[in-house]
Amino acid sequence: MTLPPVRSLTRRAITILRTEGSRSLLRHVKSYGGFLVARVVACSRSYLYVHRLTQRDETPYLPRCDSWEIRVIHSDADADAVAAEGLEDVRKVFVYSPRALRHGAIAFCIYVDRALAHVGWVALTSEAKKWVDRLPYRVDFDAGEACTGGTYTMERFRGRNLMAYGYYLRLEYMRQIGRTLSRNAVLVNNVASQNVHARFEPEIHSTGRFIKLLRWNLWKETPLPGGPVRSLPPRGRSD
Ligand SMILES: CC(C)(COP(=O)(O)OP(=O)(O)OC[C@H]1O[C@@H](n2cnc3c(N)ncnc32)[C@H](O)[C@@H]1OP(=O)(O)O)[C@@H](O)C(=O)NCCC(=O)NCCS
């Protein structure tokens, strides 16, 4: 695994300290540490989702903010252009994003007051998928499928419908370019994300167990016992 340059990490740490304070910096250090550890050792269980790409009304998904800007970033050149506009550079916030962009992943960014408030990624190829979601569930890209992942809302912008709107934008983008179906995974304990997904009435068909130790990986998909369910996973339904 190649680590991002220390300079990028330091710059990012200083920005978090200035804009969000020391507590937030500690939380970011902890989650970055978790991210690094997960590259070496991991054990997780996720629900596996399928979103059919149908046309939707944008209104219920609009952000609860006075104003916002959207940028869809396909390449380093796009990211340069966005940064030149004075919008926060996604590559500086998420230090792995330069490599994700180089491998074809697409970033959907929502800005509030020029700050990057939310990002979510789309993969249209198996090469890009490795950077969007490392869980090895199958996506049949040749048959018009795609996948999403890397969804993140900055802490100070949470609860304003940004994940919902980001998903609306991603699903609509995939529909407009002719994709038919989008797959993704949500950790079984991520109730906030499950609640947002439910608003798009996806099908949840299986759970996926992922165990990783160094270069050894185990991935096991188990269909839900009562068959596929719509919108919320069984756990969410009983909550
Ligand atoms: C999950 C995450 C992206 C949600 O982003 P967000 O922009 O705040 O999401 P939204 O505002 O669109 O919607 C969040 C919804 O979940 C609800 N919610 C938030 N935290 C919750 C919790 N702990 N339990 C249940 N529901 C919760 C909110 O009330 C909101 O529902 P509402 O619109 O009916 O009020 C954000 O919390 C995050 O970045 N988490 C860390 C990364 C992550 O988990 N990414 C998703 C990977 S699948």
The ligand as an ORCA input file, in Angstrom:
! r2SCAN-3c Opt
* xyz 0 1
  C     -23.899      8.485      6.702
  C     -23.658      9.947      6.345
  C     -23.020     10.009      4.950
  C     -25.008     10.666      6.324
  O     -24.795     11.953      5.767
  P     -25.831     13.156      5.942
  O     -25.515     14.157      4.882
  O     -25.885     13.625      7.337
  O     -27.187     12.416      5.559
  P     -28.634     13.063      5.354
  O     -28.735     14.378      6.027
  O     -28.969     12.999      3.888
  O     -29.580     11.999      6.057
  C     -29.220     11.390      7.276
  C     -30.458     10.714      7.814
  O     -30.098      9.719      8.759
  C     -30.637     10.072     10.026
  N     -29.636      9.712     11.001
  C     -28.477     10.320     11.277
  N     -27.812      9.658     12.239
  C     -28.585      8.589     12.576
  C     -28.469      7.516     13.489
  N     -27.403      7.397     14.261
  N     -29.463      6.613     13.556
  C     -30.548      6.699     12.761
  N     -30.715      7.695     11.853
  C     -29.749      8.620     11.769
  C     -30.894     11.541      9.964
  O     -31.864     11.908     10.897
  C     -31.322     11.699      8.520
  O     -32.665     11.311      8.338
  P     -33.819     12.445      8.057
  O     -33.451     13.107      6.761
  O     -35.056     11.623      7.977
  O     -33.734     13.377      9.216
  C     -22.743     10.672      7.387
  O     -23.234     10.408      8.670
  C     -21.282     10.230      7.277
  O     -20.516     10.803      6.506
  N     -20.928      9.197      8.048
  C     -19.553      8.624      8.001
  C     -19.290      7.877      6.676
  C     -20.386      6.897      6.338
  O     -20.951      6.215      7.203
  N     -20.703      6.825      5.015
  C     -21.724      5.935      4.500
  C     -21.111      4.648      4.107
  S     -22.360      3.543      3.450
*
